[in-house]
Amino acid sequence: MSSPDSTPPSNTARRHPLASAQTVSATGAFTRLSWILIGPIALLAYLLHLSRTDPAWTSWQSIGFWAIVALLLLGRYVDWKGFDGSTMEGRATTLADFKRYVAYLMTSSGTGWLAALAL
């Protein structure tokens, strides 16, 4: 029998992953926000712009689109390496997570870019 002041077993003392989050710098928070929210919104807006204009396949507008994609990748990489980024589940980001993000971003961006130019 355990005493009333003993600590509970670790499996019953589960906490929300963000409950033990460390303080994040303003730069780290902005970096994270850039690839999670700001960048995807900018990319979507740029796709809408591309679909309403008639750009060539190799125009400055297409270069601008791929520059945003490159900035998203850079933001994710900097968050991972420079600010100890974490996943939405609260665990530390790994190389596999970064590769998955790259694959998803390149696939969805390429598909969106082709669709926008074809319209």
Secondary structure by P-SEA (a helix, b strand, c coil): cccccccccccccccccccccccccaaaaaaaaaaacaaaaaaaaaaaaaaacccccccaaaaaaaaaaaaaaaaaaaaaccccccccccccccaaaaaaaaaaaaaaaaaaaaaaaac
